[in-house]
């Protein structure tokens, strides 16, 4: 086949159309090279999912801490918390910490 015969085929005419070429270049540019490309959007959506899971985790931790803070408004609870968590003591008082060995003989 000669070039003229090949040029008259409908598929070749369609592919060599200037609008199709420009549209193809535009689509490739938008998908891979542009600042707002599909790949960038995919990475951003992964980041958003990660941040949302962290946000939910921290919300639950804040709720737990608020419960602890509310319970510490009672002076007896505050003293108990300080003694158990931070091993605080009153004057002339000794603290003994007993740890059990979990290894069986």
C-alpha positions in Angstrom: 0.0 0.0 0.0 1.1 3.4 -0.7 1.0 6.4 1.6 -2.0 7.9 -0.3 -4.0 4.7 0.0 -3.1 4.4 3.7 -4.1 8.0 4.3 -7.6 7.5 2.9 -8.5 4.9 5.5 -11.0 6.2 8.1 -9.0 5.2 11.2 -5.9 6.9 9.9 -7.9 9.9 9.0 -9.3 10.0 12.5 -5.9 9.5 14.3 -4.2 12.2 12.2 -6.9 14.7 12.8 -5.4 17.7 14.6 -8.2 17.9 17.1 -7.7 14.3 18.1 -4.0 14.8 18.5 -4.4 17.9 20.6 -7.1 16.2 22.8 -4.9 13.2 23.3 -1.9 15.4 24.4 -4.2 17.4 26.7 -5.6 14.2 28.4 -2.1 12.8 28.9 -0.9 16.1 30.3 -3.8 16.3 32.7 -3.5 12.7 33.9 0.2 12.6 34.5 2.0 16.0 34.3 -0.3 18.6 35.6 -0.2 20.0 39.1 -3.7 18.6 39.7 -3.1 15.3 38.1 -5.0 12.1 38.9 -1.9 10.7 40.6 -1.7 13.8 42.9 -5.4 13.4 43.7 -4.9 9.8 44.6 -2.0 10.7 46.9 -4.1 13.4 48.5 -7.0 11.1 49.1 -4.7 8.6 50.8 -3.4 11.3 53.0 -7.0 12.5 53.8 -8.0 8.9 54.9 -4.9 8.7 57.1 -5.6 12.0 58.7 -9.2 11.1 59.3 -8.2 7.9 61.1 -5.8 9.9 63.2 -8.5 12.4 63.9 -10.9 9.7 65.1 -8.2 8.2 67.3 -7.4 11.5 69.0 -11.1 12.2 69.5 -11.5 9.0 71.4 -8.4 9.8 73.4 -9.7 13.2 74.2 -13.0 11.7 75.4 -11.1 9.3 77.7 -9.0 12.1 79.1 -12.1 14.3 79.7 -13.6 11.4 81.7 -10.5 11.2 83.8 -10.4 14.9 84.3 -14.0 14.9 85.4 -13.4 12.1 87.9 -10.4 14.0 89.3 -12.5 16.9 90.4 -13.3 14.8 93.5 -10.4 15.2 96.0 -10.4 11.6 97.0 -10.2 10.5 93.4 -7.4 13.0 92.8 -5.4 11.6 95.7 -5.9 8.0 94.5 -4.9 8.9 91.0 -1.7 10.7 92.2 -0.8 7.7 94.5 -1.4 5.0 91.8 0.0 6.7 88.7 2.8 8.9 90.0 3.6 7.1 93.3 3.1 10.3 95.3 3.0 10.0 99.1 2.3 11.9 102.2 5.0 12.9 104.6 6.4 10.2 106.8 4.9 7.5 104.5 6.8 4.8 102.7 5.7 3.3 99.4 6.3 -0.3 98.5 5.8 -1.5 94.9 5.2 -5.2 94.5 5.7 -6.7 91.1 4.9 -10.3 90.4 7.0 -12.5 88.2 5.0 -14.0 85.4 7.4 -16.8 84.7 6.3 -20.2 86.1 8.8 -22.6 87.4 
